[in-house]
Amino acid sequence: MAADNLMRLESVMTSKIEGKDTRVLIIIPAYNESESIEKVIDHLTAQAPWCDYLIINDGSTDSTLSICEQEHFHYLDLPINLGIGGAVQAGYVYARKNDYDIAVQMDGDGQHDISYLKDMLQPILDGEADIVIGSRFLKKEGFQSSQSRRIGIGILSMLIRLTTGQRIMDVTSGYRAVNRMFIDIYSRDYPTDYPEPEAIVTAIMHRGRVKEVPVRMRARESGTSSITLRKSVYYMIKVTLAILICRLSYGFRRAKR
């Protein structure tokens, strides 16, 4: 059954992409992901061979870079650690300069399942959305994060709704797909620390159509999370201020399409 579904997925997506001449790049920021990166790429190339990918090695201090070199993976090696925002933006710059139509953010720790890629791309291919977020909270299946983080996510979700009028449930999800318009926008202006919630506000202020689709996520198997328990309070304060400043910076200006 799984094999039949995979064959149908490849048939539908290849036909759709070839019919529209659509080029898809999967951006994979990686910081100290030596224990998972090979498995992630093997899974990706097996299930979505019609997509290109780029690993952004964000100054890893483990053997992530060596694995990329030995396995001949497609990668960009940043000379210093830029953090998740800088690494993702580097991927968007690459996507813009190489004329990709859709870019997909996907973590290098194995949490994001490539089998949901069709669901992520379809609203963009159908012209229904500019940005698609893979949400673990729509069906509440798979890994749901810790209770404290869920509370924090709920607070940020409420803040975004108050400041933009749009409800996004999984505001910290790093599993996202964007169209050509937002490849360009994010390549030129992308938040630095803990960027996911602020990037949503930026998208809405640019009149982007943001849609969530249900996905199932796995617990992190290894590697270093960008958010530790000790940083949680700082995270909430910083992101709350960033959302408010981002919203106020646009004021009542009408974003151009």
Secondary structure, DSSP 4 states (H G I P E B T S, - for coil): -HHHHHHHHHHHHHHHHHHHT--EEEEEEESS-TTTHHHHHHHHHHH-TTSEEEEEEES-SSSHHHHHHHTT--EEEESS--HHHHHHHHHHHHHHHTT-SEEEE--TTS-S-GGGHHHHHHHHHTTS-SEEEEESSSS--B----HHHHHHHHHHHHHHHHHHS---S-TT---EEE-HHHHHHHHH---SSS-HHHHHHHHHHTT--EEEEE--BPPP-SS--SS-GGGHHHHHHHHHHHHHHHHHHHTT-----
